[in-house]
Amino acid sequence: MTQSALVFAPAVADALDRAAKARHVVVAGPSGTGKTALLSTLDRRAVDNAQTLSDAAIEALVADVEAGADLAVAHRPTRNPRLPVLLAALSPSVVRVRLDPWGRDQIGDFLRERTGRQPSAGQPHALHQRTGGVPAFVEAALSTDPVGALAPALDELGADVRTLLLAVVLGAPLDLDLLAEALRTTPDAVQAVADAARAASVIGTDGGVPPIVAHAVRVLTPMEERVGLARTLLRLQQERKQSIRALATSLLELPGAVADQSGAYVAAAQDSLRDDPALAVRFLTAAVDLGGSAVDLAPLTAEAHALAGDPDAALRTADLAAGSGDERVRAAGAVVAAIVLAQRGELARGAEVLPTATATDPRAVDLAAIAHVATGRWRRAADLLDGTPAAPTLAAGLTRRMARGLLTSVDSAPATALSTLVSAASVADSLGAPHLLPDSPTALAAHVCLHLAELPLAATLLGGADKHGVFGVRHQVLFACTALLGGDLATAAQRLAPLKALRGLEPRDALLTAAVDLGLARRRSDPRALEAGWENAYHALLVQPVDLFTLLPLGELVAAAARLGRAHQVAGHLDLAWDLLERSGHPPAWSVMLRWWAVHADLIGGDTAAARLQVDALARHREHTPAGRVLADAAECWLAVSTGAVEPDEVERTATALHGHGLHWDASRLAGQAAIRTTDRATITRLLELARRLSAVSSEHESETGVLSEREQEVAALVLEGLTYKQIGDRLFISGKTVEHHVTRMRQKLGCQSRRELLVALGELLG
């Protein structure tokens, strides 16, 4: 470390000011932190590397100090039993200075001092990551030959430290017993060597090796030595049943190190499958190269490809399993293929590969059940689920919950289905690392929420969902769809913009993205944008089979097609959707929103007779769900308005109910449409004012309380009246689950830990 490059933290600088006036100074710190350079700035006798002094040398220094000599001493962390004697002799008038690796700010200061200009953004962070902040390593990293700059220091470490360092670089843990056997020594000796490595800064306090040092070790160590130690460590870790993932990663760079052990790579792949599936693919590829069976490893390799976000490779690889003589391998390959096809929206095709797998793999039963429900064969799904126990693992049980929740949404109460699916989403979150699933449980729950117009609950689920994994795009486009349905067009557009720029979206995600884009254009009354987005959306529809998950985007396309005069282009898909719902028994959870969109499409097209049929169909769902009641009334009112029969009280009641259910754009639109279809000036003024009031993009806007939204204030007032969640939901035309969501948000906003605290806080807030 050069003197010109000295950069100290404020506490160190303060200690140095005091050191300049002190008789005795002790500078401590690991190697490479600038001790020698600091000693050179002190105007007194200096002793560097005091930890290496002999007993005689220490005794001589102690005598000099006792005789009145001024002294500055620098040392690394050490277990030398004599060094404390010297330090004790200095203690009455000593100033101690501790030097540690730099932080990012100090590296930035160093770069400014070295170059005379501001470092580029991210450079201090990158250097810190590469060097661990050790000043000597920072200087080496900035040299033209970092390895050459580090070579002398590595040579000085001694053979034992270099071997230990190589073992850690290869991926061995700092396990004293393991390393003692690998290095043919004792655990105590390994501990001493590890302490020396830490004192030399080549191993950090966390047991890791700075990347710049690790690279130099790999370059400077002969291949034979690396391979020999790697093979020894591999054998010992396998005997101890330890994870070999870190070691296997290094072995990928050492040809021949595991030439006879492809199983080691398979074990490493299984260990890394969840949190680094791309690495698992590399391990499995290496295992096959070393003689492992590509066919028998196909299911695991296909799963790794799928989790890594490469569905095409996953399908190709899963197909290899069909050639296996092992029925379990064939079944596992079929399961992976079905899952990947489901992720692409091809549920029926996925079910086609599963019939033989259901006999040996419980996951195949759950996947087939999901596909059957989504394509209108729910009774078959019920038979499958009732006749087969779920797989015993938590992850496999998650797929069963998804299947049960989806089935319940068709053959039972929507609220029960929603509860099951929200529970599944919670279980998925608790699993942490991703598992291979046909869909995100959060996305499934959000789909049902959107069909039930439970928009706040959908927003809560999607707001905390993963935005970067296999289902990241799906979560984001569903969030944009939630904002769209709620009338928050700015948020919808903001969320949609990065998705529109992506290439290679899965077909189902591409369709929903295009549908939200059309929905924005229609709600903004932007005919150019509507026309511009049509072909993309229509093409996405053509390649996507009609199932329950297609209904949401199909509804938007039906309304947009009517506006563009292209209803004939979606008529076939709409017929397929009606057939699907009929086969499914017209479940309210999946029928109401499509009927609602169909009413609008018919009214846009001027076909009031067709609209009448859809209104009547909606009325049959009126008592099944809160959304069914609100939308059935709204459809009846809208049909009347379209024919000029405007009853302002009814319009206000209906529009207010729509707004209360989160459908703000529809609420404002109904009031506005009613205003332009009456001739009474007072009614026009009243309804236009109503439309203006209802045009707020979100019930989550802060109100005059500065804390609670308008909707939350309404819920709070009813909570204070002692009403149950169900009673509040009935009063406000929302579900009890949504009321619970609002109460939870209020407790979070107000910092209340109990219901009693919440009631007190609400009483004070609302007066």
Order of alpha helices (4+ residues) and beta strands (2+ residues): alpha-beta-alpha-beta-alpha-beta-alpha-beta-alpha-alpha-alpha-alpha-alpha-alpha-alpha-alpha-alpha-alpha-alpha-alpha-alpha-alpha-alpha-alpha-alpha-alpha-alpha-alpha-alpha-alpha-alpha-alpha-alpha-alpha-alpha-alpha-alpha-alpha-alpha-alpha-alpha-alpha-alpha-alpha-alpha-alpha
